[in-house]
Amino acid sequence: MRENGRDLSPINIRIWNHFATKLGWKDDMTDRFEFRRKEAGLTDREDIETIFDVLDSDEGRPPHPYCLPLPAK
């Protein structure tokens, strides 16, 4: 047992990671996401869709492949 919290099972970690990857994408954090996106000057970036995309961009990391727009047909 950890001092603050509990040890997480592999399934708990997977569930959290899946939830976190979508944070700010059409959920109750969308308004905060839009505020941060605007604050960072990223409103013209279609690949910025979640809170973590804003953080990655702010810290100089490229967007994840799942966030990139699909090629035009």
Backbone as a ProteinNet text record, in pm:
[ID]
protein_1_A
[PRIMARY]
MRENGRDLSPINIRIWNHFATKLGWKDDMTDRFEFRRKEAGLTDREDIETIFDVLDSDEGRPPHPYCLPLPAK
[TERTIARY]
84	0	88.7	51.7	125.6	80.4	164.4	129.5	2	-10.1	-129.3	-193.8	-289.3	-357.6	-334.3	-345.4	-331.1	-252.5	-201	-135.7	-242.4	-212.3	-308.2	-275.8	-379.2	-361.8	-337.2	-285.1	-265.9	-395.3	-509.1	-635.6	-674.7	-651.7	-678.6	-594.3	-469.6	-378.9	-426.8	-466.6	-514.3	-641.2	-732.9	-856.6	-824.6	-738.7	-701.8	-634.1	-541.1	-470.2	-566.3	-662	-759.4	-844.3	-889.7	-966.5	-884.6	-761.4	-676.5	-645.4	-633.8	-600.7	-710.7	-831.6	-944.2	-988.3	-918.4	-958.6	-967.1	-1084.9	-1106.6	-1170.4	-1187	-1244.3	-1391.6	-1476.2	-1620.6	-1668	-1619.3	-1660.3	-1674.2	-1684	-1703.6	-1579	-1468	-1345.4	-1325.1	-1420.1	-1405	-1385.9	-1463.5	-1448.8	-1308.9	-1255.8	-1120	-1017.7	-1038.3	-950.1	-948.5	-1067	-1074.4	-1005.6	-1019.9	-951.6	-799.8	-747.6	-603.3	-552.5	-631.4	-592.8	-581.3	-679.2	-676.8	-561.1	-541.6	-433.8	-297.3	-282.2	-155	-142.2	-246.2	-241.3	-248.5	-325	-330.4	-465.3	-546.8	-680.7	-678.4	-569.3	-560.1	-508.1	-475.1	-418.9	-527.8	-559.1	-661.5	-616	-485.6	-433.9	-436.1	-472.2	-480.5	-624.7	-651.8	-788.5	-812.5	-707.5	-723.7	-630.1	-652.6	-566.4	-420.9	-400.5	-264	-198.3	-276.9	-221.8	-170.5	-244.2	-200	-68.7	-61.7	61.4	178.8	154.6	261.7	313.6	222.7	264.2	341.3	291.9	356.8	498.6	519.1	650.5	734.5	688.4	768.3	763.3	670	658.3	566.6	596	507.8	375.7	271.3	142.7	152.3	70.3	65.6	1.2	40.2	-16.7	-168.4	-228.6	-375.1	-443.7	-369.1	-428.5	-419.6	-341	-322.8	-447.4	-481.1	-598.9	-580.4	-689.8	-684	-654.6	-579.1	-551.3	-679.5	-686.6	-802.7	-809.7	-931.3	-949.3	-957.1
-117.7	0	124.3	219.7	345.1	435.9	532.8	624	702.1	751	826.3	754.8	672.2	601.3	452.4	388.1	243.5	201.3	82	27.9	-1.9	27.4	5.1	-123.5	-194.3	-316	-274.6	-363.9	-331	-284.6	-343	-299.8	-160.5	-127.6	8.3	110.5	79.2	168.9	186.9	77.7	85.2	169.7	151.5	230.4	378.5	412.3	553	611	538.8	588.9	615.1	525.5	546	670	685.3	802.8	929.9	929	1048.2	1090.4	995.6	1031.3	1112.1	1106.3	1178.5	1299	1330.4	1438.9	1572	1631.2	1757.4	1740.3	1618	1592.2	1558.3	1660.1	1644	1587.9	1645.1	1602.7	1724.8	1703.2	1815.7	1902.4	1864.6	1945.9	2023.7	2016.8	2081.6	2231.9	2296.4	2441.5	2477.2	2402.3	2426.9	2401.6	2293.7	2263	2378.3	2426.8	2537.2	2661.8	2689.5	2802.6	2786.9	2669.4	2643.7	2646	2591.2	2589.7	2732.9	2816.7	2956.2	3030.5	3008	3072	3039.9	2916.9	2873.5	2913.8	2975.4	3016.5	2899.4	2796.5	2674.5	2653.1	2757.7	2739.1	2702.3	2728.6	2693.8	2552.3	2480.7	2345.2	2240	2170.3	2065.6	1942	1924.3	1806	1820.9	1935.9	1959.1	1934.9	1816.6	1778.3	1751.4	1737.6	1706.4	1793.2	1789.9	1862	1818.4	1688.8	1638.6	1682.2	1702.7	1757.2	1898.8	1977.7	2114.5	2108.1	2021.7	2008.7	1962.2	1861.9	1812.7	1923.5	1999	2107.4	2213.9	2248.2	2349.5	2307.6	2177.7	2127.3	2081.3	2111.3	2085.5	1943.9	1861.7	1725.4	1723.7	1640.4	1631.7	1565.2	1588.9	1525.2	1374.2	1303.6	1158.1	1122	1010.2	971.3	959.9	917.8	905	1040.1	1148.1	1281	1352.3	1299.2	1365.8	1352.8	1457.2	1448.8	1339.3	1278.5	1177.3	1245.1	1176.5	1235.4	1250.2	1353.6	1375.1	1266.2	1226.9	1120.9	1177.7
0	0	0	-80.1	-84.5	29	62.8	171.5	140.5	18.5	-23.5	-140.4	-114.5	-222.1	-212.7	-325.8	-328.7	-451.4	-448.8	-566.7	-670.8	-793.3	-900.5	-974.9	-1009.5	-1089.2	-1234.4	-1315.7	-1457.4	-1525.2	-1489.6	-1551.2	-1504.1	-1375.4	-1327.1	-1401.8	-1424.4	-1496.8	-1640.7	-1703.1	-1841.7	-1852.6	-1758.2	-1758.4	-1741.2	-1645.7	-1624	-1747.6	-1804.8	-1922.5	-2038.2	-2057.4	-2165	-2136.9	-2013.1	-1974.5	-1997.1	-1952.2	-1958.1	-2100.6	-2192.7	-2331.3	-2397.4	-2345.4	-2404.4	-2321.8	-2215.1	-2125.1	-2200.4	-2199.5	-2268.8	-2405	-2448.9	-2580.4	-2565.7	-2584.8	-2578.7	-2444.3	-2334.4	-2201.2	-2110.5	-1980.9	-1889.5	-1872.4	-1932.5	-1929.1	-2059.5	-2150.7	-2281	-2268.5	-2180.4	-2164.6	-2117.3	-2022.9	-1972.5	-2082.4	-2158.5	-2270.5	-2371	-2408.7	-2506	-2452.2	-2322.3	-2261.2	-2272.9	-2236.6	-2243	-2386.9	-2476.5	-2618.7	-2671.4	-2638.5	-2681	-2615.2	-2485.9	-2410.6	-2470.9	-2521.4	-2580.2	-2727.3	-2783.7	-2924	-3021.2	-2984.9	-3065.7	-3133.4	-3144	-3200.1	-3348	-3416.8	-3559.1	-3582.8	-3477.4	-3488.2	-3475.3	-3584.5	-3582.6	-3506	-3490.1	-3421.3	-3269.5	-3218.1	-3073.9	-3030.9	-2972.5	-2939.8	-2791.5	-2711.7	-2569.7	-2485.4	-2355.8	-2262.2	-2279.6	-2297.6	-2309.9	-2439.8	-2545.2	-2669.6	-2646.7	-2568.2	-2536.6	-2458.9	-2358.7	-2279.6	-2365.5	-2449.6	-2537	-2626.3	-2687.7	-2776	-2698.8	-2580.7	-2497.5	-2459.2	-2441.8	-2401.9	-2520	-2642.7	-2762.2	-2815.9	-2767.7	-2818.7	-2939.8	-3038.2	-3155.6	-3117.6	-3197.1	-3167.3	-3184	-3108.6	-3121.3	-3254.2	-3313.5	-3444.2	-3443.1	-3330.5	-3327.9	-3328.8	-3309.4	-3306	-3440.9	-3530.4	-3658.5	-3744.9	-3821	-3907.7	-4012.5	-4053	-4157.7	-4290.8	-4377.5	-4509	-4589.2	-4671.2	-4757.4	-4862.5	-4893.8	-4995	-5133.4
[MASK]
+++++++++++++++++++++++++++++++++++++++++++++++++++++++++++++++++++++++++

